[in-house]
Amino acid sequence: WRCGNCLGRPLLYASCCQTAHRHLPFYWVEQWLGGFFQPGWLSSLGIEIHLGHAGAICP
């Protein structure tokens, strides 16, 4: 994975990308597919945005 918004466009493991972007939902990321980068979704890394309930999952 790499981030187009982070300084230097660092390459990241999926778990590191998830941790680094947990609170940056509008950053765009790309996934390496063995020969090229393809636009990716933070949701495919398991990142979810919970609105209301102070950021927690609905009861």
N, CA, C and O atoms as a CHARMM CRD file, in Angstrom:
* protein
*
  236
    1    1 TRP  N      0.83500  -1.17200   0.00000 PROA 1      0.00000
    2    1 TRP  CA     0.00000   0.00000   0.00000 PROA 1      0.00000
    3    1 TRP  C      0.87900   1.23400   0.00000 PROA 1      0.00000
    4    1 TRP  O      2.00000   1.21100   0.50800 PROA 1      0.00000
    5    2 ARG  N      0.36300   2.31700  -0.57600 PROA 2      0.00000
    6    2 ARG  CA     1.01700   3.61500  -0.44500 PROA 2      0.00000
    7    2 ARG  C     -0.06100   4.69000  -0.42300 PROA 2      0.00000
    8    2 ARG  O     -1.16200   4.50800  -0.94200 PROA 2      0.00000
    9    3 CYS  N      0.28400   5.80600   0.18700 PROA 3      0.00000
   10    3 CYS  CA    -0.66500   6.90300   0.34300 PROA 3      0.00000
   11    3 CYS  C     -0.24800   8.06400  -0.54000 PROA 3      0.00000
   12    3 CYS  O      0.90900   8.48500  -0.52600 PROA 3      0.00000
   13    4 GLY  N     -1.19200   8.57400  -1.30300 PROA 4      0.00000
   14    4 GLY  CA    -0.92800   9.71500  -2.17000 PROA 4      0.00000
   15    4 GLY  C     -0.92600  11.03900  -1.43300 PROA 4      0.00000
   16    4 GLY  O     -0.48600  12.04900  -1.98400 PROA 4      0.00000
   17    5 ASN  N     -1.40700  11.05700  -0.20400 PROA 5      0.00000
   18    5 ASN  CA    -1.46900  12.28900   0.56800 PROA 5      0.00000
   19    5 ASN  C     -0.32300  12.43300   1.56000 PROA 5      0.00000
   20    5 ASN  O      0.03800  13.55300   1.92200 PROA 5      0.00000
   21    6 CYS  N      0.24800  11.34000   1.99900 PROA 6      0.00000
   22    6 CYS  CA     1.33400  11.39200   2.97900 PROA 6      0.00000
   23    6 CYS  C      2.62400  11.86000   2.31400 PROA 6      0.00000
   24    6 CYS  O      2.91000  11.50800   1.17000 PROA 6      0.00000
   25    7 LEU  N      3.38700  12.64800   3.03500 PROA 7      0.00000
   26    7 LEU  CA     4.64000  13.18800   2.53100 PROA 7      0.00000
   27    7 LEU  C      5.57800  12.06500   2.10400 PROA 7      0.00000
   28    7 LEU  O      5.86900  11.17400   2.90100 PROA 7      0.00000
   29    8 GLY  N      6.04600  12.09200   0.88500 PROA 8      0.00000
   30    8 GLY  CA     6.96200  11.09200   0.36600 PROA 8      0.00000
   31    8 GLY  C      6.28400   9.85300  -0.19100 PROA 8      0.00000
   32    8 GLY  O      6.96100   8.95700  -0.69400 PROA 8      0.00000
   33    9 ARG  N      4.95500   9.78300  -0.11100 PROA 9      0.00000
   34    9 ARG  CA     4.18100   8.63800  -0.59900 PROA 9      0.00000
   35    9 ARG  C      4.79900   7.31700  -0.13500 PROA 9      0.00000
   36    9 ARG  O      5.20600   6.49900  -0.95900 PROA 9      0.00000
   37   10 PRO  N      4.86900   7.10800   1.18700 PROA 10     0.00000
   38   10 PRO  CA     5.53800   5.91900   1.72100 PROA 10     0.00000
   39   10 PRO  C      4.83100   4.61800   1.36000 PROA 10     0.00000
   40   10 PRO  O      3.61200   4.58300   1.19200 PROA 10     0.00000
   41   11 LEU  N      5.61700   3.55200   1.24500 PROA 11     0.00000
   42   11 LEU  CA     5.07000   2.21100   1.05300 PROA 11     0.00000
   43   11 LEU  C      4.79500   1.62600   2.43100 PROA 11     0.00000
   44   11 LEU  O      5.62600   1.73700   3.33200 PROA 11     0.00000
   45   12 LEU  N      3.63100   1.00200   2.59500 PROA 12     0.00000
   46   12 LEU  CA     3.21500   0.50500   3.90300 PROA 12     0.00000
   47   12 LEU  C      2.63600  -0.89400   3.80500 PROA 12     0.00000
   48   12 LEU  O      2.00100  -1.24700   2.81200 PROA 12     0.00000
   49   13 TYR  N      2.86200  -1.69400   4.85100 PROA 13     0.00000
   50   13 TYR  CA     2.13100  -2.95400   4.98700 PROA 13     0.00000
   51   13 TYR  C      0.67500  -2.60100   5.25900 PROA 13     0.00000
   52   13 TYR  O      0.38500  -1.50400   5.73700 PROA 13     0.00000
   53   14 ALA  N     -0.24000  -3.51200   4.96100 PROA 14     0.00000
   54   14 ALA  CA    -1.66800  -3.25300   5.15700 PROA 14     0.00000
   55   14 ALA  C     -1.97100  -2.84400   6.59600 PROA 14     0.00000
   56   14 ALA  O     -2.71300  -1.88800   6.82100 PROA 14     0.00000
   57   15 SER  N     -1.40700  -3.55700   7.57400 PROA 15     0.00000
   58   15 SER  CA    -1.69100  -3.23700   8.98200 PROA 15     0.00000
   59   15 SER  C     -1.16300  -1.85600   9.36600 PROA 15     0.00000
   60   15 SER  O     -1.80100  -1.14500  10.14200 PROA 15     0.00000
   61   16 CYS  N     -0.01700  -1.47500   8.83600 PROA 16     0.00000
   62   16 CYS  CA     0.54300  -0.14800   9.12400 PROA 16     0.00000
   63   16 CYS  C     -0.28500   0.94100   8.45300 PROA 16     0.00000
   64   16 CYS  O     -0.50100   2.00500   9.03300 PROA 16     0.00000
   65   17 CYS  N     -0.74300   0.68200   7.24500 PROA 17     0.00000
   66   17 CYS  CA    -1.58500   1.63400   6.52800 PROA 17     0.00000
   67   17 CYS  C     -2.89200   1.84300   7.28400 PROA 17     0.00000
   68   17 CYS  O     -3.37600   2.96900   7.40100 PROA 17     0.00000
   69   18 GLN  N     -3.45300   0.76300   7.79200 PROA 18     0.00000
   70   18 GLN  CA    -4.69600   0.84000   8.55800 PROA 18     0.00000
   71   18 GLN  C     -4.50500   1.69000   9.81400 PROA 18     0.00000
   72   18 GLN  O     -5.32300   2.56300  10.10000 PROA 18     0.00000
   73   19 THR  N     -3.44400   1.44300  10.55500 PROA 19     0.00000
   74   19 THR  CA    -3.17000   2.19300  11.77800 PROA 19     0.00000
   75   19 THR  C     -2.91900   3.66900  11.48300 PROA 19     0.00000
   76   19 THR  O     -3.43700   4.54100  12.18100 PROA 19     0.00000
   77   20 ALA  N     -2.13100   3.94800  10.45500 PROA 20     0.00000
   78   20 ALA  CA    -1.76800   5.32400  10.12500 PROA 20     0.00000
   79   20 ALA  C     -2.94100   6.13900   9.59600 PROA 20     0.00000
   80   20 ALA  O     -2.94400   7.36400   9.72500 PROA 20     0.00000
   81   21 HSD  N     -3.93700   5.48300   9.00200 PROA 21     0.00000
   82   21 HSD  CA    -5.02900   6.20300   8.35100 PROA 21     0.00000
   83   21 HSD  C     -6.38300   6.01800   9.02500 PROA 21     0.00000
   84   21 HSD  O     -7.41200   6.39700   8.46600 PROA 21     0.00000
   85   22 ARG  N     -6.38800   5.44700  10.20100 PROA 22     0.00000
   86   22 ARG  CA    -7.64000   5.20200  10.92600 PROA 22     0.00000
   87   22 ARG  C     -8.45700   6.48000  11.10200 PROA 22     0.00000
   88   22 ARG  O     -9.68600   6.44200  11.03300 PROA 22     0.00000
   89   23 HSD  N     -7.78900   7.60500  11.32800 PROA 23     0.00000
   90   23 HSD  CA    -8.48700   8.87100  11.55100 PROA 23     0.00000
   91   23 HSD  C     -8.31300   9.82900  10.36900 PROA 23     0.00000
   92   23 HSD  O     -8.51100  11.03500  10.51400 PROA 23     0.00000
   93   24 LEU  N     -7.94900   9.30000   9.21300 PROA 24     0.00000
   94   24 LEU  CA    -7.76300  10.10800   8.00000 PROA 24     0.00000
   95   24 LEU  C     -8.57900   9.49900   6.85900 PROA 24     0.00000
   96   24 LEU  O     -8.00700   9.06100   5.86000 PROA 24     0.00000
   97   25 PRO  N     -9.90100   9.46600   6.99200 PROA 25     0.00000
   98   25 PRO  CA   -10.72700   8.73300   6.03300 PROA 25     0.00000
   99   25 PRO  C    -10.76500   9.30900   4.62500 PROA 25     0.00000
  100   25 PRO  O    -11.19700   8.62600   3.69700 PROA 25     0.00000
  101   26 PHE  N    -10.32400  10.54800   4.44600 PROA 26     0.00000
  102   26 PHE  CA   -10.39500  11.14500   3.12300 PROA 26     0.00000
  103   26 PHE  C     -9.07100  11.09300   2.36900 PROA 26     0.00000
  104   26 PHE  O     -8.96300  11.63900   1.27000 PROA 26     0.00000
  105   27 TYR  N     -8.07000  10.44700   2.94300 PROA 27     0.00000
  106   27 TYR  CA    -6.81500  10.23700   2.22700 PROA 27     0.00000
  107   27 TYR  C     -7.04100   9.13700   1.19500 PROA 27     0.00000
  108   27 TYR  O     -7.84600   8.23100   1.40800 PROA 27     0.00000
  109   28 TRP  N     -6.32700   9.22300   0.08300 PROA 28     0.00000
  110   28 TRP  CA    -6.47500   8.17500  -0.92700 PROA 28     0.00000
  111   28 TRP  C     -5.23200   7.30500  -0.94000 PROA 28     0.00000
  112   28 TRP  O     -4.10100   7.78500  -0.86600 PROA 28     0.00000
  113   29 VAL  N     -5.48200   6.01700  -1.03700 PROA 29     0.00000
  114   29 VAL  CA    -4.40300   5.03300  -1.00000 PROA 29     0.00000
  115   29 VAL  C     -4.41300   4.20300  -2.27900 PROA 29     0.00000
  116   29 VAL  O     -5.40400   4.15000  -3.00700 PROA 29     0.00000
  117   30 GLU  N     -3.28300   3.56200  -2.52200 PROA 30     0.00000
  118   30 GLU  CA    -3.15000   2.67300  -3.67300 PROA 30     0.00000
  119   30 GLU  C     -2.60900   1.33300  -3.19100 PROA 30     0.00000
  120   30 GLU  O     -1.82100   1.27200  -2.24800 PROA 30     0.00000
  121   31 GLN  N     -3.03400   0.28300  -3.83900 PROA 31     0.00000
  122   31 GLN  CA    -2.60700  -1.07300  -3.47900 PROA 31     0.00000
  123   31 GLN  C     -1.69900  -1.61900  -4.57400 PROA 31     0.00000
  124   31 GLN  O     -2.00500  -1.49300  -5.76000 PROA 31     0.00000
  125   32 TRP  N     -0.58600  -2.22300  -4.17800 PROA 32     0.00000
  126   32 TRP  CA     0.35600  -2.83700  -5.11600 PROA 32     0.00000
  127   32 TRP  C     -0.19000  -4.18700  -5.54800 PROA 32     0.00000
  128   32 TRP  O     -0.54500  -5.01800  -4.71200 PROA 32     0.00000
  129   33 LEU  N     -0.25500  -4.40100  -6.85100 PROA 33     0.00000
  130   33 LEU  CA    -0.79700  -5.65200  -7.37800 PROA 33     0.00000
  131   33 LEU  C      0.23600  -6.43200  -8.17500 PROA 33     0.00000
  132   33 LEU  O     -0.08200  -6.99200  -9.22400 PROA 33     0.00000
  133   34 GLY  N      1.46000  -6.47400  -7.69000 PROA 34     0.00000
  134   34 GLY  CA     2.49700  -7.30300  -8.28500 PROA 34     0.00000
  135   34 GLY  C      3.13600  -6.75400  -9.54200 PROA 34     0.00000
  136   34 GLY  O      3.93300  -7.45300 -10.16800 PROA 34     0.00000
  137   35 GLY  N      2.82800  -5.55900  -9.93000 PROA 35     0.00000
  138   35 GLY  CA     3.45200  -4.96100 -11.10100 PROA 35     0.00000
  139   35 GLY  C      3.04800  -3.50600 -11.27800 PROA 35     0.00000
  140   35 GLY  O      3.65000  -2.76800 -12.05800 PROA 35     0.00000
  141   36 PHE  N      2.02500  -3.11100 -10.54600 PROA 36     0.00000
  142   36 PHE  CA     1.53400  -1.74100 -10.64900 PROA 36     0.00000
  143   36 PHE  C      0.67700  -1.40800  -9.42700 PROA 36     0.00000
  144   36 PHE  O      0.21300  -2.29800  -8.71400 PROA 36     0.00000
  145   37 PHE  N      0.47900  -0.11400  -9.20400 PROA 37     0.00000
  146   37 PHE  CA    -0.41500   0.33400  -8.13600 PROA 37     0.00000
  147   37 PHE  C     -1.80100   0.56100  -8.71500 PROA 37     0.00000
  148   37 PHE  O     -1.95600   1.08100  -9.82000 PROA 37     0.00000
  149   38 GLN  N     -2.79900   0.16300  -7.94900 PROA 38     0.00000
  150   38 GLN  CA    -4.19200   0.36200  -8.33600 PROA 38     0.00000
  151   38 GLN  C     -4.86700   1.15100  -7.21700 PROA 38     0.00000
  152   38 GLN  O     -4.57700   0.91700  -6.04300 PROA 38     0.00000
  153   39 PRO  N     -5.76700   2.08900  -7.55800 PROA 39     0.00000
  154   39 PRO  CA    -6.47300   2.80100  -6.49400 PROA 39     0.00000
  155   39 PRO  C     -7.12600   1.82100  -5.52500 PROA 39     0.00000
  156   39 PRO  O     -7.73800   0.83800  -5.94300 PROA 39     0.00000
  157   40 GLY  N     -6.99500   2.09100  -4.24800 PROA 40     0.00000
  158   40 GLY  CA    -7.56200   1.21800  -3.22600 PROA 40     0.00000
  159   40 GLY  C     -8.52100   1.97800  -2.33300 PROA 40     0.00000
  160   40 GLY  O     -8.65700   3.19700  -2.43900 PROA 40     0.00000
  161   41 TRP  N     -9.17800   1.25200  -1.46200 PROA 41     0.00000
  162   41 TRP  CA   -10.13800   1.82700  -0.53000 PROA 41     0.00000
  163   41 TRP  C     -9.68400   1.52900   0.88800 PROA 41     0.00000
  164   41 TRP  O     -9.27400   0.41000   1.19800 PROA 41     0.00000
  165   42 LEU  N     -9.75900   2.53100   1.73900 PROA 42     0.00000
  166   42 LEU  CA    -9.43800   2.30000   3.14600 PROA 42     0.00000
  167   42 LEU  C    -10.40200   1.29600   3.75700 PROA 42     0.00000
  168   42 LEU  O    -10.04500   0.59300   4.70200 PROA 42     0.00000
  169   43 SER  N    -11.61300   1.21900   3.23400 PROA 43     0.00000
  170   43 SER  CA   -12.58000   0.24200   3.75800 PROA 43     0.00000
  171   43 SER  C    -12.10600  -1.18800   3.52500 PROA 43     0.00000
  172   43 SER  O    -12.45800  -2.08200   4.29500 PROA 43     0.00000
  173   44 SER  N    -11.31600  -1.42200   2.48100 PROA 44     0.00000
  174   44 SER  CA   -10.81100  -2.77700   2.24800 PROA 44     0.00000
  175   44 SER  C     -9.75300  -3.16200   3.27800 PROA 44     0.00000
  176   44 SER  O     -9.39800  -4.33500   3.39900 PROA 44     0.00000
  177   45 LEU  N     -9.24900  -2.17800   4.02000 PROA 45     0.00000
  178   45 LEU  CA    -8.31300  -2.43500   5.11800 PROA 45     0.00000
  179   45 LEU  C     -9.04900  -2.59900   6.44100 PROA 45     0.00000
  180   45 LEU  O     -8.42800  -2.82000   7.48100 PROA 45     0.00000
  181   46 GLY  N    -10.37800  -2.49000   6.40200 PROA 46     0.00000
  182   46 GLY  CA   -11.17000  -2.65100   7.61200 PROA 46     0.00000
  183   46 GLY  C    -11.47800  -1.35200   8.33800 PROA 46     0.00000
  184   46 GLY  O    -11.99900  -1.37100   9.45200 PROA 46     0.00000
  185   47 ILE  N    -11.15700  -0.22300   7.71200 PROA 47     0.00000
  186   47 ILE  CA   -11.43000   1.06300   8.34600 PROA 47     0.00000
  187   47 ILE  C    -12.90100   1.41500   8.15200 PROA 47     0.00000
  188   47 ILE  O    -13.42200   1.38000   7.03700 PROA 47     0.00000
  189   48 GLU  N    -13.55800   1.75400   9.25700 PROA 48     0.00000
  190   48 GLU  CA   -14.96700   2.13800   9.23400 PROA 48     0.00000
  191   48 GLU  C    -15.12200   3.47600   9.93700 PROA 48     0.00000
  192   48 GLU  O    -14.37600   3.78800  10.86400 PROA 48     0.00000
  193   49 ILE  N    -16.09100   4.26200   9.49500 PROA 49     0.00000
  194   49 ILE  CA   -16.40400   5.53200  10.13600 PROA 49     0.00000
  195   49 ILE  C    -17.76000   5.37900  10.80300 PROA 49     0.00000
  196   49 ILE  O    -18.75000   5.07400  10.13700 PROA 49     0.00000
  197   50 HSD  N    -17.81300   5.58700  12.10200 PROA 50     0.00000
  198   50 HSD  CA   -19.06700   5.50100  12.84700 PROA 50     0.00000
  199   50 HSD  C    -19.50200   6.91800  13.20900 PROA 50     0.00000
  200   50 HSD  O    -18.81600   7.61600  13.95600 PROA 50     0.00000
  201   51 LEU  N    -20.63600   7.33000  12.67700 PROA 51     0.00000
  202   51 LEU  CA   -21.16500   8.66100  12.94700 PROA 51     0.00000
  203   51 LEU  C    -22.14800   8.58300  14.10900 PROA 51     0.00000
  204   51 LEU  O    -22.94500   7.64900  14.19800 PROA 51     0.00000
  205   52 GLY  N    -22.08600   9.54800  14.97600 PROA 52     0.00000
  206   52 GLY  CA   -22.95500   9.54000  16.14500 PROA 52     0.00000
  207   52 GLY  C    -22.41100   8.61900  17.21900 PROA 52     0.00000
  208   52 GLY  O    -21.41600   7.92900  16.99900 PROA 52     0.00000
  209   53 HSD  N    -23.04700   8.60000  18.36400 PROA 53     0.00000
  210   53 HSD  CA   -22.66100   7.73300  19.48200 PROA 53     0.00000
  211   53 HSD  C    -21.19200   7.91000  19.85200 PROA 53     0.00000
  212   53 HSD  O    -20.53100   6.95500  20.25900 PROA 53     0.00000
  213   54 ALA  N    -20.68400   9.12800  19.71200 PROA 54     0.00000
  214   54 ALA  CA   -19.29600   9.46000  20.07100 PROA 54     0.00000
  215   54 ALA  C    -18.27800   8.60600  19.32200 PROA 54     0.00000
  216   54 ALA  O    -17.22800   8.27200  19.87100 PROA 54     0.00000
  217   55 GLY  N    -18.58000   8.25100  18.07100 PROA 55     0.00000
  218   55 GLY  CA   -17.65900   7.46400  17.26000 PROA 55     0.00000
  219   55 GLY  C    -17.72600   5.97500  17.49100 PROA 55     0.00000
  220   55 GLY  O    -16.98600   5.21700  16.86400 PROA 55     0.00000
  221   56 ALA  N    -18.60200   5.54100  18.38100 PROA 56     0.00000
  222   56 ALA  CA   -18.73700   4.10600  18.67400 PROA 56     0.00000
  223   56 ALA  C    -19.80300   3.48100  17.77000 PROA 56     0.00000
  224   56 ALA  O    -20.61200   4.19100  17.17200 PROA 56     0.00000
  225   57 ILE  N    -19.79800   2.17400  17.67800 PROA 57     0.00000
  226   57 ILE  CA   -20.79800   1.44500  16.90800 PROA 57     0.00000
  227   57 ILE  C    -22.16200   1.66200  17.55200 PROA 57     0.00000
  228   57 ILE  O    -22.26700   1.74800  18.77500 PROA 57     0.00000
  229   58 CYS  N    -23.20900   1.75100  16.73000 PROA 58     0.00000
  230   58 CYS  CA   -24.56900   1.94400  17.25000 PROA 58     0.00000
  231   58 CYS  C    -24.92800   0.81800  18.21500 PROA 58     0.00000
  232   58 CYS  O    -24.61500  -0.34600  17.96700 PROA 58     0.00000
  233   59 PRO  N    -25.59200   1.17700  19.32700 PROA 59     0.00000
  234   59 PRO  CA   -25.95400   0.14600  20.31800 PROA 59     0.00000
  235   59 PRO  C    -27.04300  -0.78100  19.79400 PROA 59     0.00000
  236   59 PRO  O    -27.46300  -1.70000  20.49800 PROA 59     0.00000
